[in-house]
Amino acid sequence: MKESRYTRMEQVVMRRRDGVHLVLENLSDPLNCGAVMRTAEGLGVQHIHIVESARANTSPALLPHARSF
C-alpha cells in the first residue's frame, strides 16, 4: 500500500464522529437499512440504533444488519 493511501486512511479514522448517533425507527425495508448503514459508515458515524415499536412488523432480514454493525 502506498504511503499516501495509508496516511489518508489514518486521517479518515481520526475524523470519525463518536458523538453522533443515528436512530432508525420502524424500518420496513432491510435494503434501505443496509444503504443507510453503509452511508453512515462512510460519514464516520459509529453508533446506529435500530428501534422497533411493539406493533412494528419486524423483518427477520433486518437482524443480521443490526448485529453486524
All heavy atoms as TSV, in Angstrom:
chain	resi	resn	atom	element	x	y	z
A	1	MET	N	N	0.851	-1.171	0.000
A	1	MET	CA	C	0.000	0.000	0.000
A	1	MET	C	C	0.899	1.237	0.000
A	1	MET	O	O	1.885	1.309	0.733
A	1	MET	CB	C	-0.908	-0.011	1.230
A	1	MET	CG	C	-1.839	1.142	1.271
A	1	MET	SD	S	-3.130	1.221	2.567
A	1	MET	CE	C	-2.847	-0.080	3.670
A	2	LYS	N	N	0.509	2.206	-0.819
A	2	LYS	CA	C	1.271	3.449	-0.893
A	2	LYS	C	C	1.172	4.209	0.432
A	2	LYS	O	O	0.171	4.138	1.130
A	2	LYS	CB	C	0.742	4.335	-2.004
A	2	LYS	CG	C	1.000	3.804	-3.379
A	2	LYS	CD	C	0.484	4.790	-4.409
A	2	LYS	CE	C	0.746	4.306	-5.799
A	2	LYS	NZ	N	0.234	5.254	-6.804
A	3	GLU	N	N	2.225	4.941	0.738
A	3	GLU	CA	C	2.253	5.733	1.965
A	3	GLU	C	C	1.130	6.767	1.982
A	3	GLU	O	O	0.509	7.009	3.019
A	3	GLU	CB	C	3.614	6.431	2.111
A	3	GLU	CG	C	3.762	7.225	3.383
A	3	GLU	CD	C	3.741	6.363	4.635
A	3	GLU	OE1	O	4.177	5.200	4.580
A	3	GLU	OE2	O	3.285	6.859	5.676
A	4	SER	N	N	0.817	7.353	0.821
A	4	SER	CA	C	-0.251	8.356	0.765
A	4	SER	C	C	-1.602	7.738	1.099
A	4	SER	O	O	-2.445	8.357	1.756
A	4	SER	CB	C	-0.303	9.003	-0.619
A	4	SER	OG	O	-0.573	8.039	-1.623
A	5	ARG	N	N	-1.811	6.506	0.672
A	5	ARG	CA	C	-3.073	5.809	0.975
A	5	ARG	C	C	-3.172	5.535	2.473
A	5	ARG	O	O	-4.218	5.710	3.088
A	5	ARG	CB	C	-3.128	4.505	0.174
A	5	ARG	CG	C	-4.325	3.670	0.413
A	5	ARG	CD	C	-5.458	4.118	-0.442
A	5	ARG	NE	N	-6.539	3.156	-0.308
A	5	ARG	CZ	C	-7.766	3.425	-0.582
A	5	ARG	NH1	N	-8.097	4.591	-1.060
A	5	ARG	NH2	N	-8.700	2.539	-0.427
A	6	TYR	N	N	-2.088	5.075	3.061
A	6	TYR	CA	C	-2.068	4.800	4.499
A	6	TYR	C	C	-2.325	6.080	5.297
A	6	TYR	O	O	-3.104	6.085	6.252
A	6	TYR	CB	C	-0.726	4.173	4.888
A	6	TYR	CG	C	-0.627	3.820	6.348
A	6	TYR	CD1	C	-1.286	2.701	6.847
A	6	TYR	CD2	C	0.098	4.607	7.227
A	6	TYR	CE1	C	-1.218	2.378	8.191
A	6	TYR	CE2	C	0.176	4.292	8.568
A	6	TYR	CZ	C	-0.483	3.174	9.044
A	6	TYR	OH	O	-0.415	2.862	10.370
A	7	THR	N	N	-1.699	7.175	4.885
A	7	THR	CA	C	-1.894	8.462	5.555
A	7	THR	C	C	-3.348	8.899	5.458
A	7	THR	O	O	-3.930	9.371	6.437
A	7	THR	CB	C	-0.977	9.533	4.934
A	7	THR	OG1	O	0.380	9.097	5.051
A	7	THR	CG2	C	-1.151	10.875	5.620
A	8	ARG	N	N	-3.948	8.725	4.276
A	8	ARG	CA	C	-5.351	9.106	4.091
A	8	ARG	C	C	-6.267	8.280	4.993
A	8	ARG	O	O	-7.214	8.804	5.585
A	8	ARG	CB	C	-5.747	8.914	2.617
A	8	ARG	CG	C	-7.180	9.177	2.322
A	8	ARG	CD	C	-7.490	10.658	2.406
A	8	ARG	NE	N	-8.879	10.865	2.038
A	8	ARG	CZ	C	-9.717	11.621	2.707
A	8	ARG	NH1	N	-9.306	12.316	3.740
A	8	ARG	NH2	N	-10.959	11.740	2.325
A	9	MET	N	N	-6.001	6.991	5.113
A	9	MET	CA	C	-6.804	6.127	5.984
A	9	MET	C	C	-6.701	6.583	7.431
A	9	MET	O	O	-7.701	6.613	8.144
A	9	MET	CB	C	-6.368	4.669	5.832
A	9	MET	CG	C	-6.791	4.067	4.513
A	9	MET	SD	S	-6.117	2.418	4.217
A	9	MET	CE	C	-6.690	1.519	5.619
A	10	GLU	N	N	-5.510	6.947	7.873
A	10	GLU	CA	C	-5.334	7.450	9.233
A	10	GLU	C	C	-6.130	8.727	9.461
A	10	GLU	O	O	-6.752	8.905	10.504
A	10	GLU	CB	C	-3.859	7.718	9.517
A	10	GLU	CG	C	-3.054	6.490	9.820
A	10	GLU	CD	C	-1.623	6.850	10.188
A	10	GLU	OE1	O	-1.067	7.823	9.620
A	10	GLU	OE2	O	-1.066	6.156	11.044
A	11	GLN	N	N	-6.127	9.623	8.480
A	11	GLN	CA	C	-6.871	10.870	8.599
A	11	GLN	C	C	-8.372	10.611	8.717
A	11	GLN	O	O	-9.056	11.248	9.521
A	11	GLN	CB	C	-6.601	11.768	7.387
A	11	GLN	CG	C	-5.203	12.309	7.343
A	11	GLN	CD	C	-4.909	13.025	6.029
A	11	GLN	OE1	O	-5.666	12.922	5.070
A	11	GLN	NE2	N	-3.794	13.743	5.999
A	12	VAL	N	N	-8.876	9.692	7.934
A	12	VAL	CA	C	-10.298	9.364	7.973
A	12	VAL	C	C	-10.675	8.799	9.333
A	12	VAL	O	O	-11.686	9.180	9.927
A	12	VAL	CB	C	-10.667	8.382	6.842
A	12	VAL	CG1	C	-12.060	7.821	7.036
A	12	VAL	CG2	C	-10.540	9.065	5.488
A	13	VAL	N	N	-9.862	7.899	9.861
A	13	VAL	CA	C	-10.148	7.292	11.165
A	13	VAL	C	C	-10.125	8.347	12.271
A	13	VAL	O	O	-10.964	8.331	13.171
A	13	VAL	CB	C	-9.148	6.143	11.463
A	13	VAL	CG1	C	-9.250	5.688	12.903
A	13	VAL	CG2	C	-9.396	4.979	10.516
A	14	MET	N	N	-9.216	9.285	12.173
A	14	MET	CA	C	-9.112	10.320	13.207
A	14	MET	C	C	-10.300	11.279	13.186
A	14	MET	O	O	-10.599	11.914	14.188
A	14	MET	CB	C	-7.806	11.111	13.045
A	14	MET	CG	C	-6.563	10.274	13.269
A	14	MET	SD	S	-6.512	9.461	14.880
A	14	MET	CE	C	-6.362	10.866	15.939
A	15	ARG	N	N	-11.005	11.386	12.065
A	15	ARG	CA	C	-12.141	12.303	11.968
A	15	ARG	C	C	-13.476	11.626	12.229
A	15	ARG	O	O	-14.526	12.210	12.011
A	15	ARG	CB	C	-12.175	12.952	10.575
A	15	ARG	CG	C	-11.108	14.000	10.411
A	15	ARG	CD	C	-11.262	14.702	9.110
A	15	ARG	NE	N	-10.781	13.772	8.083
A	15	ARG	CZ	C	-11.150	13.777	6.818
A	15	ARG	NH1	N	-12.002	14.651	6.398
A	15	ARG	NH2	N	-10.664	12.906	5.980
A	16	ARG	N	N	-13.471	10.407	12.690
A	16	ARG	CA	C	-14.729	9.712	12.962
A	16	ARG	C	C	-15.518	10.481	14.008
A	16	ARG	O	O	-14.960	11.115	14.883
A	16	ARG	CB	C	-14.463	8.291	13.413
A	16	ARG	CG	C	-13.867	7.457	12.282
A	16	ARG	CD	C	-13.752	6.020	12.630
A	16	ARG	NE	N	-15.039	5.386	12.741
A	16	ARG	CZ	C	-15.717	4.862	11.732
A	16	ARG	NH1	N	-15.228	4.903	10.534
A	16	ARG	NH2	N	-16.868	4.289	11.918
A	17	ARG	N	N	-16.819	10.377	13.930
A	17	ARG	CA	C	-17.706	11.162	14.793
A	17	ARG	C	C	-18.259	10.276	15.911
A	17	ARG	O	O	-19.262	9.602	15.743
A	17	ARG	CB	C	-18.831	11.749	13.961
A	17	ARG	CG	C	-18.340	12.782	12.978
A	17	ARG	CD	C	-19.369	13.045	11.913
A	17	ARG	NE	N	-18.926	14.048	10.969
A	17	ARG	CZ	C	-18.228	13.783	9.877
A	17	ARG	NH1	N	-17.879	12.551	9.602
A	17	ARG	NH2	N	-17.884	14.745	9.062
A	18	ASP	N	N	-17.586	10.300	17.031
A	18	ASP	CA	C	-18.003	9.463	18.153
A	18	ASP	C	C	-19.260	10.000	18.822
A	18	ASP	O	O	-20.019	9.250	19.406
A	18	ASP	CB	C	-16.863	9.360	19.173
A	18	ASP	CG	C	-17.149	8.330	20.229
A	18	ASP	OD1	O	-17.651	7.244	19.883
A	18	ASP	OD2	O	-16.894	8.607	21.407
A	19	GLY	N	N	-19.526	11.282	18.735
A	19	GLY	CA	C	-20.663	11.863	19.421
A	19	GLY	C	C	-21.961	11.833	18.638
A	19	GLY	O	O	-22.990	12.260	19.130
A	20	VAL	N	N	-21.924	11.329	17.399
A	20	VAL	CA	C	-23.125	11.301	16.566
A	20	VAL	C	C	-23.752	9.915	16.634
A	20	VAL	O	O	-23.083	8.909	16.414
A	20	VAL	CB	C	-22.793	11.654	15.097
A	20	VAL	CG1	C	-24.025	11.541	14.226
A	20	VAL	CG2	C	-22.202	13.044	15.004
A	21	HIS	N	N	-25.046	9.883	16.960
A	21	HIS	CA	C	-25.789	8.627	16.996
A	21	HIS	C	C	-26.893	8.706	15.948
A	21	HIS	O	O	-27.614	9.694	15.873
A	21	HIS	CB	C	-26.428	8.412	18.372
A	21	HIS	CG	C	-25.419	8.139	19.439
A	21	HIS	ND1	N	-25.324	6.928	20.063
A	21	HIS	CD2	C	-24.466	8.921	19.993
A	21	HIS	CE1	C	-24.354	6.976	20.960
A	21	HIS	NE2	N	-23.824	8.186	20.926
A	22	LEU	N	N	-27.018	7.660	15.151
A	22	LEU	CA	C	-28.070	7.581	14.152
A	22	LEU	C	C	-29.140	6.626	14.680
A	22	LEU	O	O	-28.833	5.527	15.138
A	22	LEU	CB	C	-27.506	7.051	12.832
A	22	LEU	CG	C	-28.490	6.822	11.705
A	22	LEU	CD1	C	-29.123	8.142	11.271
A	22	LEU	CD2	C	-27.808	6.156	10.534
A	23	VAL	N	N	-30.398	7.058	14.652
A	23	VAL	CA	C	-31.501	6.238	15.137
A	23	VAL	C	C	-32.415	5.915	13.961
A	23	VAL	O	O	-32.893	6.804	13.269
A	23	VAL	CB	C	-32.302	6.965	16.242
A	23	VAL	CG1	C	-33.477	6.113	16.697
A	23	VAL	CG2	C	-31.395	7.308	17.407
A	24	LEU	N	N	-32.646	4.629	13.735
A	24	LEU	CA	C	-33.554	4.160	12.691
A	24	LEU	C	C	-34.760	3.550	13.392
A	24	LEU	O	O	-34.615	2.657	14.224
A	24	LEU	CB	C	-32.868	3.119	11.810
A	24	LEU	CG	C	-31.542	3.548	11.184
A	24	LEU	CD1	C	-30.906	2.391	10.440
A	24	LEU	CD2	C	-31.736	4.735	10.277
A	25	GLU	N	N	-35.940	4.023	13.056
A	25	GLU	CA	C	-37.144	3.595	13.764
A	25	GLU	C	C	-38.136	2.948	12.805
A	25	GLU	O	O	-38.436	3.479	11.743
A	25	GLU	CB	C	-37.791	4.800	14.445
A	25	GLU	CG	C	-38.996	4.439	15.283
A	25	GLU	CD	C	-39.558	5.646	16.018
A	25	GLU	OE1	O	-39.130	6.774	15.761
A	25	GLU	OE2	O	-40.436	5.436	16.859
A	26	ASN	N	N	-38.670	1.790	13.216
A	26	ASN	CA	C	-39.716	1.064	12.481
A	26	ASN	C	C	-39.394	0.891	11.008
A	26	ASN	O	O	-40.150	1.273	10.127
A	26	ASN	CB	C	-41.074	1.764	12.648
A	26	ASN	CG	C	-41.536	1.747	14.079
A	26	ASN	OD1	O	-41.207	0.832	14.836
A	26	ASN	ND2	N	-42.268	2.751	14.481
A	27	LEU	N	N	-38.264	0.281	10.736
A	27	LEU	CA	C	-37.851	0.030	9.355
A	27	LEU	C	C	-38.712	-1.051	8.723
A	27	LEU	O	O	-39.061	-2.037	9.357
A	27	LEU	CB	C	-36.392	-0.409	9.322
A	27	LEU	CG	C	-35.409	0.635	9.794
A	27	LEU	CD1	C	-34.044	0.008	10.000
A	27	LEU	CD2	C	-35.330	1.759	8.798
A	28	SER	N	N	-39.026	-0.862	7.461
A	28	SER	CA	C	-39.831	-1.867	6.783
A	28	SER	C	C	-39.066	-2.543	5.648
A	28	SER	O	O	-39.434	-3.624	5.220
A	28	SER	CB	C	-41.116	-1.244	6.237
A	28	SER	OG	O	-40.789	-0.228	5.312
A	29	ASP	N	N	-38.001	-1.936	5.160
A	29	ASP	CA	C	-37.249	-2.490	4.040
A	29	ASP	C	C	-35.789	-2.679	4.438
A	29	ASP	O	O	-35.061	-1.703	4.624
A	29	ASP	CB	C	-37.352	-1.543	2.842
A	29	ASP	CG	C	-36.722	-2.107	1.589
A	29	ASP	OD1	O	-36.045	-3.155	1.664
A	29	ASP	OD2	O	-36.913	-1.495	0.519
A	30	PRO	N	N	-35.326	-3.914	4.579
A	30	PRO	CA	C	-33.951	-4.163	5.015
A	30	PRO	C	C	-32.911	-3.633	4.031
A	30	PRO	O	O	-31.796	-3.316	4.426
A	30	PRO	CB	C	-33.869	-5.676	5.155
A	30	PRO	CG	C	-35.015	-6.210	4.399
A	30	PRO	CD	C	-36.070	-5.158	4.401
A	31	LEU	N	N	-33.258	-3.522	2.752
A	31	LEU	CA	C	-32.300	-2.980	1.788
A	31	LEU	C	C	-32.035	-1.505	2.074
A	31	LEU	O	O	-30.909	-1.036	1.949
A	31	LEU	CB	C	-32.807	-3.174	0.362
A	31	LEU	CG	C	-32.950	-4.626	-0.083
A	31	LEU	CD1	C	-33.517	-4.697	-1.485
A	31	LEU	CD2	C	-31.632	-5.357	0.009
A	32	ASN	N	N	-33.070	-0.777	2.451
A	32	ASN	CA	C	-32.877	0.621	2.824
A	32	ASN	C	C	-32.025	0.731	4.086
A	32	ASN	O	O	-31.195	1.624	4.203
A	32	ASN	CB	C	-34.215	1.323	3.049
A	32	ASN	CG	C	-34.969	1.556	1.762
A	32	ASN	OD1	O	-34.409	1.481	0.679
A	32	ASN	ND2	N	-36.251	1.825	1.885
A	33	CYS	N	N	-32.232	-0.165	5.004
A	33	CYS	CA	C	-31.455	-0.169	6.247
A	33	CYS	C	C	-29.972	-0.352	5.930
A	33	CYS	O	O	-29.127	0.369	6.444
A	33	CYS	CB	C	-31.943	-1.284	7.161
A	33	CYS	SG	S	-31.025	-1.423	8.701
A	34	GLY	N	N	-29.662	-1.284	5.067
A	34	GLY	CA	C	-28.274	-1.523	4.683
A	34	GLY	C	C	-27.652	-0.319	4.014
A	34	GLY	O	O	-26.500	0.043	4.283
A	35	ALA	N	N	-28.407	0.345	3.143
A	35	ALA	CA	C	-27.898	1.536	2.458
A	35	ALA	C	C	-27.634	2.661	3.449
A	35	ALA	O	O	-26.603	3.341	3.367
A	35	ALA	CB	C	-28.895	1.988	1.393
A	36	VAL	N	N	-28.535	2.843	4.398
A	36	VAL	CA	C	-28.353	3.890	5.411
A	36	VAL	C	C	-27.128	3.576	6.264
A	36	VAL	O	O	-26.322	4.463	6.568
A	36	VAL	CB	C	-29.611	4.033	6.292
A	36	VAL	CG1	C	-29.340	4.920	7.496
A	36	VAL	CG2	C	-30.767	4.579	5.476
A	37	MET	N	N	-26.956	2.320	6.629
A	37	MET	CA	C	-25.819	1.939	7.461
A	37	MET	C	C	-24.492	2.116	6.720
A	37	MET	O	O	-23.507	2.573	7.306
A	37	MET	CB	C	-25.992	0.505	7.961
A	37	MET	CG	C	-27.166	0.365	8.905
A	37	MET	SD	S	-27.524	-1.341	9.324
A	37	MET	CE	C	-26.538	-1.501	10.785
A	38	ARG	N	N	-24.455	1.774	5.451
A	38	ARG	CA	C	-23.227	1.968	4.669
A	38	ARG	C	C	-22.902	3.459	4.530
A	38	ARG	O	O	-21.734	3.854	4.629
A	38	ARG	CB	C	-23.355	1.312	3.298
A	38	ARG	CG	C	-23.292	-0.211	3.345
A	38	ARG	CD	C	-23.210	-0.810	1.956
A	38	ARG	NE	N	-24.385	-0.500	1.141
A	38	ARG	CZ	C	-25.524	-1.184	1.163
A	38	ARG	NH1	N	-25.650	-2.218	1.980
A	38	ARG	NH2	N	-26.524	-0.840	0.380
A	39	THR	N	N	-23.919	4.265	4.304
A	39	THR	CA	C	-23.705	5.703	4.200
A	39	THR	C	C	-23.200	6.273	5.521
A	39	THR	O	O	-22.269	7.085	5.549
A	39	THR	CB	C	-25.003	6.417	3.779
A	39	THR	OG1	O	-25.427	5.891	2.521
A	39	THR	CG2	C	-24.808	7.911	3.676
A	40	ALA	N	N	-23.798	5.839	6.628
A	40	ALA	CA	C	-23.367	6.298	7.947
A	40	ALA	C	C	-21.906	5.915	8.195
A	40	ALA	O	O	-21.126	6.722	8.707
A	40	ALA	CB	C	-24.265	5.712	9.032
A	41	GLU	N	N	-21.547	4.707	7.818
A	41	GLU	CA	C	-20.158	4.257	7.973
A	41	GLU	C	C	-19.221	5.146	7.166
A	41	GLU	O	O	-18.174	5.557	7.639
A	41	GLU	CB	C	-20.016	2.804	7.535
A	41	GLU	CG	C	-18.599	2.286	7.503
A	41	GLU	CD	C	-17.937	2.184	8.866
A	41	GLU	OE1	O	-18.655	2.180	9.878
A	41	GLU	OE2	O	-16.706	2.115	8.915
A	42	GLY	N	N	-19.617	5.459	5.943
A	42	GLY	CA	C	-18.801	6.316	5.101
A	42	GLY	C	C	-18.639	7.720	5.652
A	42	GLY	O	O	-17.631	8.381	5.407
A	43	LEU	N	N	-19.624	8.181	6.407
A	43	LEU	CA	C	-19.574	9.519	7.011
A	43	LEU	C	C	-18.909	9.524	8.383
A	43	LEU	O	O	-18.777	10.564	9.007
A	43	LEU	CB	C	-20.993	10.094	7.126
A	43	LEU	CG	C	-21.667	10.395	5.786
A	43	LEU	CD1	C	-23.124	10.772	6.009
A	43	LEU	CD2	C	-20.925	11.499	5.051
A	44	GLY	N	N	-18.551	8.346	8.873
A	44	GLY	CA	C	-17.844	8.269	10.143
A	44	GLY	C	C	-18.728	8.089	11.354
A	44	GLY	O	O	-18.258	8.180	12.480
A	45	VAL	N	N	-20.010	7.831	11.154
A	45	VAL	CA	C	-20.916	7.604	12.293
A	45	VAL	C	C	-20.595	6.233	12.895
A	45	VAL	O	O	-20.540	5.238	12.182
A	45	VAL	CB	C	-22.391	7.670	11.843
A	45	VAL	CG1	C	-23.321	7.325	12.987
A	45	VAL	CG2	C	-22.708	9.057	11.298
A	46	GLN	N	N	-20.387	6.192	14.189
A	46	GLN	CA	C	-20.009	4.945	14.841
A	46	GLN	C	C	-21.130	4.291	15.633
A	46	GLN	O	O	-20.985	3.168	16.079
A	46	GLN	CB	C	-18.821	5.184	15.770
A	46	GLN	CG	C	-17.562	5.504	15.010
A	46	GLN	CD	C	-16.375	5.624	15.928
A	46	GLN	OE1	O	-16.469	6.220	16.991
A	46	GLN	NE2	N	-15.272	5.061	15.518
A	47	HIS	N	N	-22.236	4.988	15.823
A	47	HIS	CA	C	-23.319	4.441	16.634
A	47	HIS	C	C	-24.629	4.471	15.847
A	47	HIS	O	O	-25.081	5.535	15.441
A	47	HIS	CB	C	-23.495	5.248	17.927
A	47	HIS	CG	C	-22.235	5.373	18.712
A	47	HIS	ND1	N	-21.746	4.346	19.485
A	47	HIS	CD2	C	-21.351	6.389	18.828
A	47	HIS	CE1	C	-20.620	4.736	20.042
A	47	HIS	NE2	N	-20.362	5.966	19.655
A	48	ILE	N	N	-25.210	3.301	15.645
A	48	ILE	CA	C	-26.509	3.210	14.981
A	48	ILE	C	C	-27.431	2.407	15.887
A	48	ILE	O	O	-27.076	1.323	16.348
A	48	ILE	CB	C	-26.406	2.530	13.611
A	48	ILE	CG1	C	-25.506	3.346	12.688
A	48	ILE	CG2	C	-27.780	2.347	12.990
A	48	ILE	CD1	C	-25.293	2.736	11.327
A	49	HIS	N	N	-28.606	2.949	16.148
A	49	HIS	CA	C	-29.586	2.291	16.998
A	49	HIS	C	C	-30.822	1.994	16.156
A	49	HIS	O	O	-31.341	2.892	15.488
A	49	HIS	CB	C	-29.974	3.198	18.176
A	49	HIS	CG	C	-28.790	3.681	18.947
A	49	HIS	ND1	N	-28.211	2.944	19.944
A	49	HIS	CD2	C	-28.069	4.826	18.846
A	49	HIS	CE1	C	-27.181	3.624	20.443
A	49	HIS	NE2	N	-27.076	4.759	19.779
A	50	ILE	N	N	-31.273	0.765	16.194
A	50	ILE	CA	C	-32.485	0.382	15.478
A	50	ILE	C	C	-33.575	0.185	16.521
A	50	ILE	O	O	-33.449	-0.638	17.427
A	50	ILE	CB	C	-32.270	-0.899	14.653
A	50	ILE	CG1	C	-31.180	-0.636	13.613
A	50	ILE	CG2	C	-33.561	-1.333	13.995
A	50	ILE	CD1	C	-30.820	-1.836	12.785
A	51	VAL	N	N	-34.645	0.970	16.385
A	51	VAL	CA	C	-35.730	0.969	17.354
A	51	VAL	C	C	-36.991	0.448	16.672
A	51	VAL	O	O	-37.356	0.913	15.597
A	51	VAL	CB	C	-35.985	2.398	17.896
A	51	VAL	CG1	C	-37.107	2.400	18.905
A	51	VAL	CG2	C	-34.704	2.979	18.481
A	52	GLU	N	N	-37.626	-0.498	17.283
A	52	GLU	CA	C	-38.882	-1.051	16.778
A	52	GLU	C	C	-39.955	-0.882	17.841
A	52	GLU	O	O	-39.716	-1.132	19.009
A	52	GLU	CB	C	-38.736	-2.544	16.459
A	52	GLU	CG	C	-37.774	-2.852	15.337
A	52	GLU	CD	C	-38.325	-2.506	13.975
A	52	GLU	OE1	O	-39.558	-2.460	13.814
A	52	GLU	OE2	O	-37.518	-2.276	13.067
A	53	SER	N	N	-41.123	-0.466	17.437
A	53	SER	CA	C	-42.226	-0.405	18.388
A	53	SER	C	C	-42.785	-1.806	18.562
A	53	SER	O	O	-42.537	-2.692	17.757
A	53	SER	CB	C	-43.310	0.552	17.896
A	53	SER	OG	O	-43.956	0.016	16.770
A	54	ALA	N	N	-43.551	-2.007	19.601
A	54	ALA	CA	C	-44.131	-3.322	19.872
A	54	ALA	C	C	-45.061	-3.764	18.756
A	54	ALA	O	O	-45.236	-4.950	18.508
A	54	ALA	CB	C	-44.878	-3.303	21.196
A	55	ARG	N	N	-45.657	-2.807	18.039
A	55	ARG	CA	C	-46.589	-3.139	16.970
A	55	ARG	C	C	-45.922	-3.265	15.608
A	55	ARG	O	O	-46.538	-3.663	14.654
A	55	ARG	CB	C	-47.667	-2.063	16.867
A	55	ARG	CG	C	-48.475	-1.933	18.118
A	55	ARG	CD	C	-49.515	-0.865	17.978
A	55	ARG	NE	N	-49.014	0.274	17.181
A	55	ARG	CZ	C	-49.737	1.312	16.845
A	55	ARG	NH1	N	-50.978	1.392	17.235
A	55	ARG	NH2	N	-49.242	2.290	16.146
A	56	ALA	N	N	-44.653	-2.909	15.511
A	56	ALA	CA	C	-43.974	-2.901	14.210
A	56	ALA	C	C	-43.807	-4.319	13.681
A	56	ALA	O	O	-43.628	-5.267	14.438
A	56	ALA	CB	C	-42.611	-2.238	14.336
A	57	ASN	N	N	-43.880	-4.444	12.383
A	57	ASN	CA	C	-43.613	-5.723	11.728
A	57	ASN	C	C	-42.105	-5.881	11.604
A	57	ASN	O	O	-41.490	-5.273	10.753
A	57	ASN	CB	C	-44.254	-5.766	10.340
A	57	ASN	CG	C	-45.758	-5.750	10.417
A	57	ASN	OD1	O	-46.330	-6.248	11.372
A	57	ASN	ND2	N	-46.391	-5.165	9.423
A	58	THR	N	N	-41.530	-6.677	12.464
A	58	THR	CA	C	-40.091	-6.866	12.455
A	58	THR	C	C	-39.724	-7.871	11.377
A	58	THR	O	O	-40.170	-9.003	11.400
A	58	THR	CB	C	-39.602	-7.373	13.825
A	58	THR	OG1	O	-40.029	-6.442	14.821
A	58	THR	CG2	C	-38.101	-7.496	13.849
A	59	SER	N	N	-38.912	-7.429	10.464
A	59	SER	CA	C	-38.458	-8.289	9.381
A	59	SER	C	C	-37.239	-9.072	9.844
A	59	SER	O	O	-36.262	-8.480	10.305
A	59	SER	CB	C	-38.107	-7.440	8.161
A	59	SER	OG	O	-37.452	-8.219	7.206
A	60	PRO	N	N	-37.237	-10.395	9.701
A	60	PRO	CA	C	-36.059	-11.178	10.084
A	60	PRO	C	C	-34.822	-10.788	9.278
A	60	PRO	O	O	-33.705	-10.964	9.724
A	60	PRO	CB	C	-36.462	-12.620	9.771
A	60	PRO	CG	C	-37.933	-12.609	9.678
A	60	PRO	CD	C	-38.338	-11.230	9.266
A	61	ALA	N	N	-35.025	-10.202	8.109
A	61	ALA	CA	C	-33.892	-9.798	7.283
A	61	ALA	C	C	-33.122	-8.631	7.894
A	61	ALA	O	O	-31.974	-8.388	7.542
A	61	ALA	CB	C	-34.378	-9.424	5.890
A	62	LEU	N	N	-33.719	-7.879	8.806
A	62	LEU	CA	C	-33.036	-6.761	9.441
A	62	LEU	C	C	-32.035	-7.212	10.494
A	62	LEU	O	O	-31.057	-6.536	10.754
A	62	LEU	CB	C	-34.042	-5.824	10.109
A	62	LEU	CG	C	-34.870	-4.945	9.210
A	62	LEU	CD1	C	-35.884	-4.169	10.057
A	62	LEU	CD2	C	-34.006	-3.985	8.435
A	63	LEU	N	N	-32.257	-8.343	11.113
A	63	LEU	CA	C	-31.447	-8.759	12.244
A	63	LEU	C	C	-29.961	-8.923	11.913
A	63	LEU	O	O	-29.116	-8.460	12.671
A	63	LEU	CB	C	-32.028	-10.028	12.855
A	63	LEU	CG	C	-33.426	-9.843	13.445
A	63	LEU	CD1	C	-33.943	-11.168	13.994
A	63	LEU	CD2	C	-33.457	-8.776	14.501
A	64	PRO	N	N	-29.594	-9.564	10.795
A	64	PRO	CA	C	-28.146	-9.665	10.510
A	64	PRO	C	C	-27.494	-8.304	10.336
A	64	PRO	O	O	-26.357	-8.097	10.730
A	64	PRO	CB	C	-28.087	-10.459	9.206
A	64	PRO	CG	C	-29.388	-11.175	9.131
A	64	PRO	CD	C	-30.381	-10.311	9.836
A	65	HIS	N	N	-28.199	-7.332	9.757
A	65	HIS	CA	C	-27.632	-5.997	9.584
A	65	HIS	C	C	-27.405	-5.345	10.937
A	65	HIS	O	O	-26.411	-4.688	11.153
A	65	HIS	CB	C	-28.568	-5.120	8.738
A	65	HIS	CG	C	-28.741	-5.602	7.341
A	65	HIS	ND1	N	-27.731	-5.528	6.417
A	65	HIS	CD2	C	-29.774	-6.189	6.718
A	65	HIS	CE1	C	-28.144	-6.038	5.281
A	65	HIS	NE2	N	-29.389	-6.435	5.431
A	66	ALA	N	N	-28.333	-5.499	11.829
A	66	ALA	CA	C	-28.223	-4.880	13.155
A	66	ALA	C	C	-27.072	-5.494	13.946
A	66	ALA	O	O	-26.365	-4.809	14.652
A	66	ALA	CB	C	-29.539	-5.024	13.912
A	67	ARG	N	N	-26.898	-6.787	13.832
A	67	ARG	CA	C	-25.861	-7.460	14.616
A	67	ARG	C	C	-24.465	-7.166	14.086
A	67	ARG	O	O	-23.509	-7.198	14.823
A	67	ARG	CB	C	-26.102	-8.961	14.589
A	67	ARG	CG	C	-27.298	-9.367	15.389
A	67	ARG	CD	C	-27.402	-10.884	15.451
A	67	ARG	NE	N	-28.680	-11.245	16.030
A	67	ARG	CZ	C	-29.545	-12.035	15.468
A	67	ARG	NH1	N	-29.292	-12.584	14.306
A	67	ARG	NH2	N	-30.687	-12.312	16.059
A	68	SER	N	N	-24.330	-6.919	12.781
A	68	SER	CA	C	-23.005	-6.777	12.201
A	68	SER	C	C	-22.425	-5.393	12.376
A	68	SER	O	O	-21.283	-5.157	12.052
A	68	SER	CB	C	-23.050	-7.111	10.705
A	68	SER	OG	O	-23.822	-6.159	10.016
A	69	PHE	N	N	-23.178	-4.445	12.882
A	69	PHE	CA	C	-22.691	-3.079	12.968
A	69	PHE	C	C	-22.258	-2.725	14.351
A	69	PHE	O	O	-22.735	-3.007	15.336
A	69	PHE	CB	C	-23.763	-2.103	12.484
A	69	PHE	CG	C	-23.153	-0.922	11.848
A	69	PHE	CD1	C	-22.798	-0.920	10.540
A	69	PHE	CD2	C	-22.939	0.211	12.610
A	69	PHE	CE1	C	-22.248	0.189	9.972
A	69	PHE	CE2	C	-22.383	1.326	12.037
A	69	PHE	CZ	C	-22.034	1.312	10.716
